[in-house]
Amino acid sequence: MSRLVDLEHSLTGFSESIPSRVFRFPILFDDPLARAAIDEYITTLRNSAVYLPDNVEYVAKANGLENSSVIKKSLASCRQLVVGISFLAGMPFMLPLDPRYVNP
């Protein structure tokens, strides 16, 4: 591990570009179809979990934020870098490109 750390510290002036593409997707928060799916999930499969009934509110609280408005603002107004795709319905793991939207 120390060898890897030494190699990382020896890297300077890295200017390689990484091929990428920009996609624009609409975002819906608490739309009727998603709400119906969550309600059915609660009724038929699992009525209690930390992320229920509002997973955006859960993400906000798990990151020490007052409410979900910060999460919604970050997703709606800041470009995001997709760093991976989840096993769960192809959901992306995203990081905001603007550091002002990163939770300290």
C-alpha positions in Angstrom: 0.0 0.0 0.0 2.8 2.4 0.8 4.1 1.8 -2.8 0.8 2.9 -4.2 0.7 6.0 -2.0 4.3 6.9 -3.1 3.2 6.5 -6.8 0.2 8.7 -6.3 2.3 11.4 -4.7 4.8 11.2 -7.6 2.1 12.1 -10.1 2.2 15.7 -11.2 0.8 17.7 -14.0 -1.7 15.0 -15.1 -3.4 16.4 -18.2 -4.9 13.4 -19.9 -8.5 13.8 -20.9 -11.1 11.1 -20.2 -13.6 10.5 -23.0 -17.1 11.4 -21.8 -20.5 12.4 -22.9 -23.1 14.8 -21.6 -26.7 13.5 -21.1 -29.6 15.5 -20.0 -32.4 13.7 -18.2 -35.6 15.1 -16.7 -35.9 14.8 -12.9 -39.2 14.3 -11.1 -39.6 14.4 -7.4 -42.6 12.7 -5.8 -44.4 12.2 -9.0 -47.7 10.3 -8.9 -46.3 7.1 -10.4 -43.3 6.9 -8.1 -45.6 7.7 -5.1 -47.9 4.9 -6.1 -45.0 2.5 -6.5 -43.7 3.5 -3.0 -47.1 3.1 -1.5 -47.5 -0.3 -3.0 -44.1 -1.3 -1.8 -44.9 -0.2 1.7 -48.3 -2.0 1.7 -47.1 -5.3 0.1 -43.5 -5.8 0.9 -42.0 -3.6 3.6 -43.8 -1.1 5.8 -40.8 0.2 7.7 -37.3 1.2 6.6 -35.1 4.2 7.2 -35.6 5.4 3.6 -39.4 5.2 3.8 -41.7 6.9 2.9 -39.4 9.5 1.3 -36.0 8.4 0.1 -34.9 11.9 -0.9 -35.6 13.1 2.7 -33.7 10.1 4.0 -30.6 11.0 1.8 -30.8 14.6 3.2 -30.9 13.5 6.8 -28.2 10.8 6.3 -26.0 13.6 5.0 -26.7 16.0 7.9 -29.0 18.3 5.9 -32.1 19.9 7.3 -34.4 18.8 4.6 -34.6 17.5 1.0 -34.5 20.9 -0.7 -30.7 20.9 -0.8 -30.6 17.5 -2.4 -33.2 18.6 -5.0 -31.4 21.8 -5.7 -28.1 20.0 -6.2 -29.6 17.5 -8.6 -31.6 20.1 -10.5 -29.1 22.9 -10.8 -25.6 21.3 -10.7 -24.1 19.1 -13.4 -23.4 15.6 -12.0 -20.6 13.1 -12.8 -21.8 9.5 -13.0 -19.1 7.4 -11.4 -21.0 4.1 -11.5 -24.3 2.4 -12.1 -26.1 0.6 -9.2 -27.5 -2.9 -9.3 -30.9 -1.4 -8.3 -32.8 -0.5 -11.6 -29.7 1.0 -13.1 -29.6 3.9 -10.8 -26.5 6.1 -11.1 -23.9 6.9 -8.4 -23.4 10.6 -9.0 -21.1 13.3 -7.7 -21.8 17.1 -8.2 -19.2 18.7 -10.4 -19.6 22.0 -8.5 -17.9 21.7 -5.1 -20.4 24.1 -3.6 -22.9 21.3 -3.8 -20.8 18.7 -2.0 -21.9 18.1 1.6 -19.0 19.1 3.9 
